[in-house]
Amino acid sequence: MSEDPVLAGYRQSIDNIDAAMIHILAERFRITQAVGTYKATNQLPPSDPGREERQIARLRKLAEDARLDPEFSEKFLRFIIDEVIRHHVQARGEV
C-alpha cells in the first residue's frame, strides 16, 4: 500500500523540524556546558533561580504569542533547566 502523499509531506516536515530541534538543543547544551565550566572555575553557584524564573516568564510570553500552550513550554523549559543544572553540579565535582 502506498503512503498518502499529503500525510507523507506532513511527516517529512515534522521530521525536518525534529532534526532542527535536536541540532538546536545540542548547540544550547554546548553553550551551557561552557557556562558550567566557567561557573565551576570561578566558584559560582550551579543555578541562578532569579534568571531561571525570568527565562520561564519570558518564554511563557513567547509561547502565548506563538499560540503554544504556555504550560507545556514551561514544563519543557524546566526539564532543560534541570538538566543544565545537573551538568553544572557535575562540573563542580558535586555529583
PDB file of N, CA, C and O in Angstrom:
ATOM      1  N   MET A   1       0.850  -1.185   0.000  1.00  0.00           N
ATOM      2  CA  MET A   1       0.000   0.000   0.000  1.00  0.00           C
ATOM      3  C   MET A   1       0.895   1.248   0.000  1.00  0.00           C
ATOM      4  O   MET A   1       1.786   1.371   0.841  1.00  0.00           O
ATOM      5  N   SER A   2       0.665   2.147  -0.916  1.00  0.00           N
ATOM      6  CA  SER A   2       1.480   3.360  -0.980  1.00  0.00           C
ATOM      7  C   SER A   2       0.973   4.378   0.042  1.00  0.00           C
ATOM      8  O   SER A   2      -0.211   4.436   0.375  1.00  0.00           O
ATOM      9  N   GLU A   3       1.924   5.173   0.518  1.00  0.00           N
ATOM     10  CA  GLU A   3       1.594   6.166   1.539  1.00  0.00           C
ATOM     11  C   GLU A   3       0.853   7.343   0.920  1.00  0.00           C
ATOM     12  O   GLU A   3       1.122   7.745  -0.212  1.00  0.00           O
ATOM     13  N   ASP A   4      -0.057   7.868   1.663  1.00  0.00           N
ATOM     14  CA  ASP A   4      -0.810   9.061   1.269  1.00  0.00           C
ATOM     15  C   ASP A   4       0.190  10.206   1.085  1.00  0.00           C
ATOM     16  O   ASP A   4       0.932  10.507   2.020  1.00  0.00           O
ATOM     17  N   PRO A   5       0.239  10.855  -0.083  1.00  0.00           N
ATOM     18  CA  PRO A   5       1.232  11.896  -0.339  1.00  0.00           C
ATOM     19  C   PRO A   5       1.075  13.129   0.564  1.00  0.00           C
ATOM     20  O   PRO A   5       2.068  13.769   0.911  1.00  0.00           O
ATOM     21  N   VAL A   6      -0.138  13.458   0.938  1.00  0.00           N
ATOM     22  CA  VAL A   6      -0.347  14.605   1.824  1.00  0.00           C
ATOM     23  C   VAL A   6       0.230  14.285   3.205  1.00  0.00           C
ATOM     24  O   VAL A   6       0.954  15.092   3.787  1.00  0.00           O
ATOM     25  N   LEU A   7      -0.100  13.100   3.719  1.00  0.00           N
ATOM     26  CA  LEU A   7       0.417  12.673   5.010  1.00  0.00           C
ATOM     27  C   LEU A   7       1.938  12.557   4.975  1.00  0.00           C
ATOM     28  O   LEU A   7       2.616  12.932   5.932  1.00  0.00           O
ATOM     29  N   ALA A   8       2.468  12.042   3.877  1.00  0.00           N
ATOM     30  CA  ALA A   8       3.926  11.917   3.728  1.00  0.00           C
ATOM     31  C   ALA A   8       4.584  13.293   3.780  1.00  0.00           C
ATOM     32  O   ALA A   8       5.646  13.447   4.383  1.00  0.00           O
ATOM     33  N   GLY A   9       3.973  14.282   3.163  1.00  0.00           N
ATOM     34  CA  GLY A   9       4.513  15.641   3.193  1.00  0.00           C
ATOM     35  C   GLY A   9       4.518  16.216   4.590  1.00  0.00           C
ATOM     36  O   GLY A   9       5.497  16.835   5.007  1.00  0.00           O
ATOM     37  N   TYR A  10       3.429  16.017   5.320  1.00  0.00           N
ATOM     38  CA  TYR A  10       3.369  16.479   6.709  1.00  0.00           C
ATOM     39  C   TYR A  10       4.453  15.795   7.543  1.00  0.00           C
ATOM     40  O   TYR A  10       5.161  16.439   8.318  1.00  0.00           O
ATOM     41  N   ARG A  11       4.566  14.497   7.370  1.00  0.00           N
ATOM     42  CA  ARG A  11       5.549  13.741   8.153  1.00  0.00           C
ATOM     43  C   ARG A  11       6.975  14.174   7.827  1.00  0.00           C
ATOM     44  O   ARG A  11       7.819  14.230   8.722  1.00  0.00           O
ATOM     45  N   GLN A  12       7.255  14.476   6.574  1.00  0.00           N
ATOM     46  CA  GLN A  12       8.585  14.950   6.203  1.00  0.00           C
ATOM     47  C   GLN A  12       8.882  16.288   6.881  1.00  0.00           C
ATOM     48  O   GLN A  12       9.993  16.520   7.357  1.00  0.00           O
ATOM     49  N   SER A  13       7.879  17.159   6.919  1.00  0.00           N
ATOM     50  CA  SER A  13       8.054  18.449   7.599  1.00  0.00           C
ATOM     51  C   SER A  13       8.314  18.244   9.094  1.00  0.00           C
ATOM     52  O   SER A  13       9.176  18.906   9.672  1.00  0.00           O
ATOM     53  N   ILE A  14       7.574  17.335   9.711  1.00  0.00           N
ATOM     54  CA  ILE A  14       7.775  17.031  11.129  1.00  0.00           C
ATOM     55  C   ILE A  14       9.184  16.486  11.353  1.00  0.00           C
ATOM     56  O   ILE A  14       9.865  16.883  12.298  1.00  0.00           O
ATOM     57  N   ASP A  15       9.617  15.576  10.482  1.00  0.00           N
ATOM     58  CA  ASP A  15      10.969  15.015  10.600  1.00  0.00           C
ATOM     59  C   ASP A  15      12.034  16.108  10.492  1.00  0.00           C
ATOM     60  O   ASP A  15      13.018  16.092  11.231  1.00  0.00           O
ATOM     61  N   ASN A  16      11.841  17.049   9.580  1.00  0.00           N
ATOM     62  CA  ASN A  16      12.788  18.154   9.420  1.00  0.00           C
ATOM     63  C   ASN A  16      12.825  19.035  10.671  1.00  0.00           C
ATOM     64  O   ASN A  16      13.896  19.438  11.124  1.00  0.00           O
ATOM     65  N   ILE A  17      11.664  19.322  11.213  1.00  0.00           N
ATOM     66  CA  ILE A  17      11.584  20.144  12.425  1.00  0.00           C
ATOM     67  C   ILE A  17      12.245  19.416  13.594  1.00  0.00           C
ATOM     68  O   ILE A  17      12.994  20.024  14.358  1.00  0.00           O
ATOM     69  N   ASP A  18      11.972  18.112  13.738  1.00  0.00           N
ATOM     70  CA  ASP A  18      12.595  17.331  14.812  1.00  0.00           C
ATOM     71  C   ASP A  18      14.119  17.376  14.701  1.00  0.00           C
ATOM     72  O   ASP A  18      14.811  17.545  15.705  1.00  0.00           O
ATOM     73  N   ALA A  19      14.634  17.227  13.503  1.00  0.00           N
ATOM     74  CA  ALA A  19      16.085  17.273  13.301  1.00  0.00           C
ATOM     75  C   ALA A  19      16.635  18.645  13.687  1.00  0.00           C
ATOM     76  O   ALA A  19      17.676  18.736  14.338  1.00  0.00           O
ATOM     77  N   ALA A  20      15.947  19.700  13.293  1.00  0.00           N
ATOM     78  CA  ALA A  20      16.385  21.051  13.641  1.00  0.00           C
ATOM     79  C   ALA A  20      16.371  21.254  15.154  1.00  0.00           C
ATOM     80  O   ALA A  20      17.285  21.867  15.706  1.00  0.00           O
ATOM     81  N   MET A  21      15.338  20.744  15.827  1.00  0.00           N
ATOM     82  CA  MET A  21      15.261  20.876  17.282  1.00  0.00           C
ATOM     83  C   MET A  21      16.435  20.172  17.966  1.00  0.00           C
ATOM     84  O   MET A  21      17.005  20.699  18.922  1.00  0.00           O
ATOM     85  N   ILE A  22      16.792  18.992  17.483  1.00  0.00           N
ATOM     86  CA  ILE A  22      17.915  18.258  18.073  1.00  0.00           C
ATOM     87  C   ILE A  22      19.213  19.050  17.904  1.00  0.00           C
ATOM     88  O   ILE A  22      20.013  19.142  18.836  1.00  0.00           O
ATOM     89  N   HIS A  23      19.419  19.616  16.725  1.00  0.00           N
ATOM     90  CA  HIS A  23      20.632  20.403  16.490  1.00  0.00           C
ATOM     91  C   HIS A  23      20.654  21.667  17.356  1.00  0.00           C
ATOM     92  O   HIS A  23      21.707  22.051  17.865  1.00  0.00           O
ATOM     93  N   ILE A  24      19.520  22.300  17.521  1.00  0.00           N
ATOM     94  CA  ILE A  24      19.434  23.496  18.362  1.00  0.00           C
ATOM     95  C   ILE A  24      19.693  23.138  19.820  1.00  0.00           C
ATOM     96  O   ILE A  24      20.423  23.846  20.515  1.00  0.00           O
ATOM     97  N   LEU A  25      19.097  22.037  20.288  1.00  0.00           N
ATOM     98  CA  LEU A  25      19.346  21.603  21.667  1.00  0.00           C
ATOM     99  C   LEU A  25      20.813  21.249  21.880  1.00  0.00           C
ATOM    100  O   LEU A  25      21.391  21.571  22.918  1.00  0.00           O
ATOM    101  N   ALA A  26      21.409  20.588  20.900  1.00  0.00           N
ATOM    102  CA  ALA A  26      22.830  20.244  21.014  1.00  0.00           C
ATOM    103  C   ALA A  26      23.675  21.510  21.150  1.00  0.00           C
ATOM    104  O   ALA A  26      24.586  21.554  21.977  1.00  0.00           O
ATOM    105  N   GLU A  27      23.390  22.527  20.360  1.00  0.00           N
ATOM    106  CA  GLU A  27      24.134  23.784  20.441  1.00  0.00           C
ATOM    107  C   GLU A  27      23.885  24.461  21.785  1.00  0.00           C
ATOM    108  O   GLU A  27      24.815  24.991  22.393  1.00  0.00           O
ATOM    109  N   ARG A  28      22.652  24.449  22.248  1.00  0.00           N
ATOM    110  CA  ARG A  28      22.331  25.049  23.544  1.00  0.00           C
ATOM    111  C   ARG A  28      23.121  24.363  24.656  1.00  0.00           C
ATOM    112  O   ARG A  28      23.670  25.028  25.534  1.00  0.00           O
ATOM    113  N   PHE A  29      23.177  23.035  24.615  1.00  0.00           N
ATOM    114  CA  PHE A  29      23.907  22.313  25.654  1.00  0.00           C
ATOM    115  C   PHE A  29      25.416  22.497  25.544  1.00  0.00           C
ATOM    116  O   PHE A  29      26.111  22.455  26.559  1.00  0.00           O
ATOM    117  N   ARG A  30      25.931  22.696  24.346  1.00  0.00           N
ATOM    118  CA  ARG A  30      27.356  23.026  24.216  1.00  0.00           C
ATOM    119  C   ARG A  30      27.658  24.344  24.927  1.00  0.00           C
ATOM    120  O   ARG A  30      28.675  24.472  25.609  1.00  0.00           O
ATOM    121  N   ILE A  31      26.770  25.315  24.762  1.00  0.00           N
ATOM    122  CA  ILE A  31      26.966  26.620  25.397  1.00  0.00           C
ATOM    123  C   ILE A  31      26.794  26.518  26.903  1.00  0.00           C
ATOM    124  O   ILE A  31      27.595  27.069  27.658  1.00  0.00           O
ATOM    125  N   THR A  32      25.744  25.812  27.350  1.00  0.00           N
ATOM    126  CA  THR A  32      25.542  25.706  28.798  1.00  0.00           C
ATOM    127  C   THR A  32      26.653  24.886  29.457  1.00  0.00           C
ATOM    128  O   THR A  32      26.949  25.081  30.636  1.00  0.00           O
ATOM    129  N   GLN A  33      27.263  23.977  28.708  1.00  0.00           N
ATOM    130  CA  GLN A  33      28.406  23.243  29.252  1.00  0.00           C
ATOM    131  C   GLN A  33      29.568  24.212  29.503  1.00  0.00           C
ATOM    132  O   GLN A  33      30.252  24.118  30.523  1.00  0.00           O
ATOM    133  N   ALA A  34      29.781  25.128  28.581  1.00  0.00           N
ATOM    134  CA  ALA A  34      30.823  26.146  28.759  1.00  0.00           C
ATOM    135  C   ALA A  34      30.490  27.034  29.958  1.00  0.00           C
ATOM    136  O   ALA A  34      31.379  27.407  30.724  1.00  0.00           O
ATOM    137  N   VAL A  35      29.219  27.368  30.118  1.00  0.00           N
ATOM    138  CA  VAL A  35      28.792  28.158  31.278  1.00  0.00           C
ATOM    139  C   VAL A  35      29.092  27.390  32.567  1.00  0.00           C
ATOM    140  O   VAL A  35      29.585  27.965  33.537  1.00  0.00           O
ATOM    141  N   GLY A  36      28.792  26.093  32.573  1.00  0.00           N
ATOM    142  CA  GLY A  36      29.048  25.269  33.751  1.00  0.00           C
ATOM    143  C   GLY A  36      30.526  25.222  34.103  1.00  0.00           C
ATOM    144  O   GLY A  36      30.891  25.300  35.276  1.00  0.00           O
ATOM    145  N   THR A  37      31.366  25.097  33.102  1.00  0.00           N
ATOM    146  CA  THR A  37      32.816  25.097  33.331  1.00  0.00           C
ATOM    147  C   THR A  37      33.259  26.449  33.894  1.00  0.00           C
ATOM    148  O   THR A  37      34.054  26.510  34.832  1.00  0.00           O
ATOM    149  N   TYR A  38      32.741  27.520  33.317  1.00  0.00           N
ATOM    150  CA  TYR A  38      33.073  28.869  33.797  1.00  0.00           C
ATOM    151  C   TYR A  38      32.639  29.039  35.250  1.00  0.00           C
ATOM    152  O   TYR A  38      33.400  29.535  36.082  1.00  0.00           O
ATOM    153  N   LYS A  39      31.399  28.620  35.547  1.00  0.00           N
ATOM    154  CA  LYS A  39      30.901  28.739  36.919  1.00  0.00           C
ATOM    155  C   LYS A  39      31.758  27.937  37.885  1.00  0.00           C
ATOM    156  O   LYS A  39      32.091  28.426  38.964  1.00  0.00           O
ATOM    157  N   ALA A  40      32.120  26.717  37.518  1.00  0.00           N
ATOM    158  CA  ALA A  40      32.938  25.874  38.391  1.00  0.00           C
ATOM    159  C   ALA A  40      34.310  26.508  38.624  1.00  0.00           C
ATOM    160  O   ALA A  40      34.802  26.537  39.752  1.00  0.00           O
ATOM    161  N   THR A  41      34.914  27.009  37.566  1.00  0.00           N
ATOM    162  CA  THR A  41      36.233  27.633  37.659  1.00  0.00           C
ATOM    163  C   THR A  41      36.209  28.879  38.531  1.00  0.00           C
ATOM    164  O   THR A  41      37.174  29.170  39.238  1.00  0.00           O
ATOM    165  N   ASN A  42      35.107  29.610  38.478  1.00  0.00           N
ATOM    166  CA  ASN A  42      35.003  30.877  39.204  1.00  0.00           C
ATOM    167  C   ASN A  42      34.192  30.767  40.490  1.00  0.00           C
ATOM    168  O   ASN A  42      33.773  31.775  41.058  1.00  0.00           O
ATOM    169  N   GLN A  43      33.973  29.525  40.945  1.00  0.00           N
ATOM    170  CA  GLN A  43      33.291  29.285  42.218  1.00  0.00           C
ATOM    171  C   GLN A  43      31.904  29.921  42.279  1.00  0.00           C
ATOM    172  O   GLN A  43      31.491  30.422  43.325  1.00  0.00           O
ATOM    173  N   LEU A  44      31.192  29.900  41.164  1.00  0.00           N
ATOM    174  CA  LEU A  44      29.836  30.432  41.119  1.00  0.00           C
ATOM    175  C   LEU A  44      28.849  29.287  41.330  1.00  0.00           C
ATOM    176  O   LEU A  44      29.152  28.142  40.996  1.00  0.00           O
ATOM    177  N   PRO A  45      27.673  29.584  41.879  1.00  0.00           N
ATOM    178  CA  PRO A  45      26.695  28.510  42.118  1.00  0.00           C
ATOM    179  C   PRO A  45      26.197  27.917  40.796  1.00  0.00           C
ATOM    180  O   PRO A  45      26.131  28.617  39.786  1.00  0.00           O
ATOM    181  N   PRO A  46      25.846  26.627  40.807  1.00  0.00           N
ATOM    182  CA  PRO A  46      25.413  25.973  39.578  1.00  0.00           C
ATOM    183  C   PRO A  46      24.061  26.450  39.058  1.00  0.00           C
ATOM    184  O   PRO A  46      23.752  26.269  37.880  1.00  0.00           O
ATOM    185  N   SER A  47      23.260  27.053  39.916  1.00  0.00           N
ATOM    186  CA  SER A  47      21.956  27.541  39.450  1.00  0.00           C
ATOM    187  C   SER A  47      21.791  29.009  39.810  1.00  0.00           C
ATOM    188  O   SER A  47      22.454  29.534  40.704  1.00  0.00           O
ATOM    189  N   ASP A  48      20.889  29.649  39.087  1.00  0.00           N
ATOM    190  CA  ASP A  48      20.554  31.058  39.315  1.00  0.00           C
ATOM    191  C   ASP A  48      19.032  31.153  39.270  1.00  0.00           C
ATOM    192  O   ASP A  48      18.455  31.446  38.223  1.00  0.00           O
ATOM    193  N   PRO A  49      18.376  30.900  40.420  1.00  0.00           N
ATOM    194  CA  PRO A  49      16.911  30.854  40.435  1.00  0.00           C
ATOM    195  C   PRO A  49      16.236  32.107  39.880  1.00  0.00           C
ATOM    196  O   PRO A  49      15.189  32.006  39.241  1.00  0.00           O
ATOM    197  N   GLY A  50      16.809  33.273  40.110  1.00  0.00           N
ATOM    198  CA  GLY A  50      16.217  34.506  39.575  1.00  0.00           C
ATOM    199  C   GLY A  50      16.212  34.514  38.061  1.00  0.00           C
ATOM    200  O   GLY A  50      15.201  34.845  37.441  1.00  0.00           O
ATOM    201  N   ARG A  51      17.339  34.151  37.462  1.00  0.00           N
ATOM    202  CA  ARG A  51      17.401  34.086  35.996  1.00  0.00           C
ATOM    203  C   ARG A  51      16.453  33.026  35.463  1.00  0.00           C
ATOM    204  O   ARG A  51      15.771  33.240  34.462  1.00  0.00           O
ATOM    205  N   GLU A  52      16.412  31.889  36.130  1.00  0.00           N
ATOM    206  CA  GLU A  52      15.534  30.814  35.674  1.00  0.00           C
ATOM    207  C   GLU A  52      14.081  31.284  35.633  1.00  0.00           C
ATOM    208  O   GLU A  52      13.370  31.026  34.662  1.00  0.00           O
ATOM    209  N   GLU A  53      13.641  31.969  36.682  1.00  0.00           N
ATOM    210  CA  GLU A  53      12.261  32.450  36.718  1.00  0.00           C
ATOM    211  C   GLU A  53      12.004  33.511  35.650  1.00  0.00           C
ATOM    212  O   GLU A  53      10.936  33.538  35.038  1.00  0.00           O
ATOM    213  N   ARG A  54      12.996  34.390  35.428  1.00  0.00           N
ATOM    214  CA  ARG A  54      12.833  35.397  34.362  1.00  0.00           C
ATOM    215  C   ARG A  54      12.740  34.730  32.995  1.00  0.00           C
ATOM    216  O   ARG A  54      11.933  35.130  32.156  1.00  0.00           O
ATOM    217  N   GLN A  55      13.573  33.707  32.774  1.00  0.00           N
ATOM    218  CA  GLN A  55      13.542  32.982  31.495  1.00  0.00           C
ATOM    219  C   GLN A  55      12.200  32.294  31.296  1.00  0.00           C
ATOM    220  O   GLN A  55      11.625  32.343  30.209  1.00  0.00           O
ATOM    221  N   ILE A  56      11.707  31.659  32.339  1.00  0.00           N
ATOM    222  CA  ILE A  56      10.422  30.968  32.228  1.00  0.00           C
ATOM    223  C   ILE A  56       9.316  31.956  31.908  1.00  0.00           C
ATOM    224  O   ILE A  56       8.482  31.697  31.041  1.00  0.00           O
ATOM    225  N   ALA A  57       9.303  33.091  32.604  1.00  0.00           N
ATOM    226  CA  ALA A  57       8.279  34.107  32.329  1.00  0.00           C
ATOM    227  C   ALA A  57       8.394  34.616  30.894  1.00  0.00           C
ATOM    228  O   ALA A  57       7.388  34.776  30.202  1.00  0.00           O
ATOM    229  N   ARG A  58       9.627  34.870  30.454  1.00  0.00           N
ATOM    230  CA  ARG A  58       9.835  35.365  29.084  1.00  0.00           C
ATOM    231  C   ARG A  58       9.376  34.342  28.055  1.00  0.00           C
ATOM    232  O   ARG A  58       8.722  34.691  27.073  1.00  0.00           O
ATOM    233  N   LEU A  59       9.721  33.076  28.283  1.00  0.00           N
ATOM    234  CA  LEU A  59       9.358  32.049  27.309  1.00  0.00           C
ATOM    235  C   LEU A  59       7.880  31.684  27.367  1.00  0.00           C
ATOM    236  O   LEU A  59       7.309  31.269  26.359  1.00  0.00           O
ATOM    237  N   ARG A  60       7.255  31.830  28.529  1.00  0.00           N
ATOM    238  CA  ARG A  60       5.798  31.638  28.590  1.00  0.00           C
ATOM    239  C   ARG A  60       5.106  32.692  27.715  1.00  0.00           C
ATOM    240  O   ARG A  60       4.147  32.389  27.005  1.00  0.00           O
ATOM    241  N   LYS A  61       5.603  33.926  27.777  1.00  0.00           N
ATOM    242  CA  LYS A  61       5.029  35.005  26.958  1.00  0.00           C
ATOM    243  C   LYS A  61       5.254  34.711  25.474  1.00  0.00           C
ATOM    244  O   LYS A  61       4.348  34.886  24.660  1.00  0.00           O
ATOM    245  N   LEU A  62       6.459  34.265  25.127  1.00  0.00           N
ATOM    246  CA  LEU A  62       6.725  33.898  23.731  1.00  0.00           C
ATOM    247  C   LEU A  62       5.801  32.771  23.287  1.00  0.00           C
ATOM    248  O   LEU A  62       5.291  32.785  22.167  1.00  0.00           O
ATOM    249  N   ALA A  63       5.590  31.806  24.156  1.00  0.00           N
ATOM    250  CA  ALA A  63       4.694  30.692  23.823  1.00  0.00           C
ATOM    251  C   ALA A  63       3.279  31.196  23.579  1.00  0.00           C
ATOM    252  O   ALA A  63       2.631  30.805  22.608  1.00  0.00           O
ATOM    253  N   GLU A  64       2.804  32.061  24.460  1.00  0.00           N
ATOM    254  CA  GLU A  64       1.460  32.621  24.274  1.00  0.00           C
ATOM    255  C   GLU A  64       1.360  33.347  22.941  1.00  0.00           C
ATOM    256  O   GLU A  64       0.392  33.174  22.200  1.00  0.00           O
ATOM    257  N   ASP A  65       2.373  34.165  22.638  1.00  0.00           N
ATOM    258  CA  ASP A  65       2.380  34.907  21.374  1.00  0.00           C
ATOM    259  C   ASP A  65       2.388  33.967  20.168  1.00  0.00           C
ATOM    260  O   ASP A  65       1.831  34.289  19.118  1.00  0.00           O
ATOM    261  N   ALA A  66       3.024  32.800  20.326  1.00  0.00           N
ATOM    262  CA  ALA A  66       3.121  31.827  19.239  1.00  0.00           C
ATOM    263  C   ALA A  66       1.944  30.842  19.231  1.00  0.00           C
ATOM    264  O   ALA A  66       1.901  29.910  18.428  1.00  0.00           O
ATOM    265  N   ARG A  67       1.006  31.069  20.131  1.00  0.00           N
ATOM    266  CA  ARG A  67      -0.162  30.180  20.280  1.00  0.00           C
ATOM    267  C   ARG A  67       0.244  28.747  20.639  1.00  0.00           C
ATOM    268  O   ARG A  67      -0.336  27.776  20.154  1.00  0.00           O
ATOM    269  N   LEU A  68       1.262  28.647  21.507  1.00  0.00           N
ATOM    270  CA  LEU A  68       1.709  27.375  22.054  1.00  0.00           C
ATOM    271  C   LEU A  68       1.316  27.373  23.527  1.00  0.00           C
ATOM    272  O   LEU A  68       1.451  28.390  24.207  1.00  0.00           O
ATOM    273  N   ASP A  69       0.840  26.255  24.014  1.00  0.00           N
ATOM    274  CA  ASP A  69       0.425  26.138  25.408  1.00  0.00           C
ATOM    275  C   ASP A  69       1.578  26.541  26.333  1.00  0.00           C
ATOM    276  O   ASP A  69       2.611  25.872  26.347  1.00  0.00           O
ATOM    277  N   PRO A  70       1.417  27.625  27.107  1.00  0.00           N
ATOM    278  CA  PRO A  70       2.500  28.073  27.981  1.00  0.00           C
ATOM    279  C   PRO A  70       2.836  27.060  29.078  1.00  0.00           C
ATOM    280  O   PRO A  70       3.975  27.012  29.542  1.00  0.00           O
ATOM    281  N   GLU A  71       1.870  26.259  29.493  1.00  0.00           N
ATOM    282  CA  GLU A  71       2.139  25.216  30.489  1.00  0.00           C
ATOM    283  C   GLU A  71       3.108  24.185  29.911  1.00  0.00           C
ATOM    284  O   GLU A  71       4.063  23.775  30.570  1.00  0.00           O
ATOM    285  N   PHE A  72       2.850  23.779  28.685  1.00  0.00           N
ATOM    286  CA  PHE A  72       3.745  22.828  28.018  1.00  0.00           C
ATOM    287  C   PHE A  72       5.135  23.438  27.876  1.00  0.00           C
ATOM    288  O   PHE A  72       6.135  22.784  28.172  1.00  0.00           O
ATOM    289  N   SER A  73       5.201  24.684  27.425  1.00  0.00           N
ATOM    290  CA  SER A  73       6.502  25.311  27.198  1.00  0.00           C
ATOM    291  C   SER A  73       7.268  25.438  28.512  1.00  0.00           C
ATOM    292  O   SER A  73       8.488  25.274  28.529  1.00  0.00           O
ATOM    293  N   GLU A  74       6.571  25.728  29.612  1.00  0.00           N
ATOM    294  CA  GLU A  74       7.249  25.825  30.903  1.00  0.00           C
ATOM    295  C   GLU A  74       7.782  24.462  31.338  1.00  0.00           C
ATOM    296  O   GLU A  74       8.914  24.363  31.811  1.00  0.00           O
ATOM    297  N   LYS A  75       6.981  23.417  31.183  1.00  0.00           N
ATOM    298  CA  LYS A  75       7.445  22.072  31.540  1.00  0.00           C
ATOM    299  C   LYS A  75       8.683  21.693  30.732  1.00  0.00           C
ATOM    300  O   LYS A  75       9.644  21.140  31.268  1.00  0.00           O
ATOM    301  N   PHE A  76       8.645  21.996  29.445  1.00  0.00           N
ATOM    302  CA  PHE A  76       9.767  21.692  28.561  1.00  0.00           C
ATOM    303  C   PHE A  76      11.010  22.451  29.004  1.00  0.00           C
ATOM    304  O   PHE A  76      12.091  21.871  29.102  1.00  0.00           O
ATOM    305  N   LEU A  77      10.861  23.744  29.273  1.00  0.00           N
ATOM    306  CA  LEU A  77      11.997  24.558  29.689  1.00  0.00           C
ATOM    307  C   LEU A  77      12.520  24.123  31.055  1.00  0.00           C
ATOM    308  O   LEU A  77      13.733  24.072  31.262  1.00  0.00           O
ATOM    309  N   ARG A  78      11.635  23.814  31.976  1.00  0.00           N
ATOM    310  CA  ARG A  78      12.080  23.356  33.305  1.00  0.00           C
ATOM    311  C   ARG A  78      12.882  22.058  33.179  1.00  0.00           C
ATOM    312  O   ARG A  78      13.874  21.868  33.882  1.00  0.00           O
ATOM    313  N   PHE A  79      12.454  21.177  32.290  1.00  0.00           N
ATOM    314  CA  PHE A  79      13.197  19.938  32.062  1.00  0.00           C
ATOM    315  C   PHE A  79      14.619  20.267  31.592  1.00  0.00           C
ATOM    316  O   PHE A  79      15.589  19.689  32.083  1.00  0.00           O
ATOM    317  N   ILE A  80      14.734  21.183  30.654  1.00  0.00           N
ATOM    318  CA  ILE A  80      16.045  21.578  30.136  1.00  0.00           C
ATOM    319  C   ILE A  80      16.872  22.239  31.238  1.00  0.00           C
ATOM    320  O   ILE A  80      18.048  21.915  31.405  1.00  0.00           O
ATOM    321  N   ILE A  81      16.274  23.155  31.986  1.00  0.00           N
ATOM    322  CA  ILE A  81      16.994  23.845  33.061  1.00  0.00           C
ATOM    323  C   ILE A  81      17.495  22.841  34.091  1.00  0.00           C
ATOM    324  O   ILE A  81      18.643  22.924  34.529  1.00  0.00           O
ATOM    325  N   ASP A  82      16.654  21.902  34.478  1.00  0.00           N
ATOM    326  CA  ASP A  82      17.069  20.895  35.462  1.00  0.00           C
ATOM    327  C   ASP A  82      18.258  20.086  34.959  1.00  0.00           C
ATOM    328  O   ASP A  82      19.169  19.766  35.724  1.00  0.00           O
ATOM    329  N   GLU A  83      18.246  19.758  33.680  1.00  0.00           N
ATOM    330  CA  GLU A  83      19.361  19.002  33.099  1.00  0.00           C
ATOM    331  C   GLU A  83      20.634  19.854  33.067  1.00  0.00           C
ATOM    332  O   GLU A  83      21.723  19.354  33.349  1.00  0.00           O
ATOM    333  N   VAL A  84      20.500  21.115  32.731  1.00  0.00           N
ATOM    334  CA  VAL A  84      21.657  22.022  32.715  1.00  0.00           C
ATOM    335  C   VAL A  84      22.248  22.149  34.117  1.00  0.00           C
ATOM    336  O   VAL A  84      23.466  22.089  34.284  1.00  0.00           O
ATOM    337  N   ILE A  85      21.398  22.323  35.119  1.00  0.00           N
ATOM    338  CA  ILE A  85      21.884  22.444  36.497  1.00  0.00           C
ATOM    339  C   ILE A  85      22.598  21.165  36.913  1.00  0.00           C
ATOM    340  O   ILE A  85      23.638  21.218  37.569  1.00  0.00           O
ATOM    341  N   ARG A  86      22.048  20.023  36.536  1.00  0.00           N
ATOM    342  CA  ARG A  86      22.702  18.741  36.844  1.00  0.00           C
ATOM    343  C   ARG A  86      24.111  18.717  36.249  1.00  0.00           C
ATOM    344  O   ARG A  86      25.055  18.278  36.904  1.00  0.00           O
ATOM    345  N   HIS A  87      24.249  19.182  35.025  1.00  0.00           N
ATOM    346  CA  HIS A  87      25.572  19.245  34.382  1.00  0.00           C
ATOM    347  C   HIS A  87      26.494  20.217  35.120  1.00  0.00           C
ATOM    348  O   HIS A  87      27.683  19.944  35.285  1.00  0.00           O
ATOM    349  N   HIS A  88      25.946  21.353  35.562  1.00  0.00           N
ATOM    350  CA  HIS A  88      26.746  22.347  36.271  1.00  0.00           C
ATOM    351  C   HIS A  88      27.227  21.798  37.615  1.00  0.00           C
ATOM    352  O   HIS A  88      28.357  22.056  38.030  1.00  0.00           O
ATOM    353  N   VAL A  89      26.375  21.051  38.279  1.00  0.00           N
ATOM    354  CA  VAL A  89      26.763  20.422  39.545  1.00  0.00           C
ATOM    355  C   VAL A  89      27.880  19.419  39.297  1.00  0.00           C
ATOM    356  O   VAL A  89      28.840  19.345  40.064  1.00  0.00           O
ATOM    357  N   GLN A  90      27.751  18.651  38.229  1.00  0.00           N
ATOM    358  CA  GLN A  90      28.804  17.685  37.878  1.00  0.00           C
ATOM    359  C   GLN A  90      30.119  18.399  37.574  1.00  0.00           C
ATOM    360  O   GLN A  90      31.187  17.915  37.948  1.00  0.00           O
ATOM    361  N   ALA A  91      30.047  19.537  36.904  1.00  0.00           N
ATOM    362  CA  ALA A  91      31.254  20.287  36.561  1.00  0.00           C
ATOM    363  C   ALA A  91      31.991  20.751  37.813  1.00  0.00           C
ATOM    364  O   ALA A  91      33.211  20.914  37.797  1.00  0.00           O
ATOM    365  N   ARG A  92      31.253  20.961  38.889  1.00  0.00           N
ATOM    366  CA  ARG A  92      31.856  21.385  40.160  1.00  0.00           C
ATOM    367  C   ARG A  92      32.393  20.186  40.942  1.00  0.00           C
ATOM    368  O   ARG A  92      33.063  20.358  41.961  1.00  0.00           O
ATOM    369  N   GLY A  93      32.100  18.972  40.467  1.00  0.00           N
ATOM    370  CA  GLY A  93      32.550  17.783  41.168  1.00  0.00           C
ATOM    371  C   GLY A  93      31.662  17.436  42.359  1.00  0.00           C
ATOM    372  O   GLY A  93      32.100  16.760  43.290  1.00  0.00           O
ATOM    373  N   GLU A  94      30.415  17.898  42.327  1.00  0.00           N
ATOM    374  CA  GLU A  94      29.479  17.665  43.428  1.00  0.00           C
ATOM    375  C   GLU A  94      28.472  16.565  43.119  1.00  0.00           C
ATOM    376  O   GLU A  94      27.357  16.585  43.640  1.00  0.00           O
ATOM    377  N   VAL A  95      28.842  15.627  42.298  1.00  0.00           N
ATOM    378  CA  VAL A  95      27.904  14.607  41.838  1.00  0.00           C
ATOM    379  C   VAL A  95      27.225  13.898  42.945  1.00  0.00           C
ATOM    380  O   VAL A  95      26.407  13.012  42.701  1.00  0.00           O
TER     381      VAL A  95
END
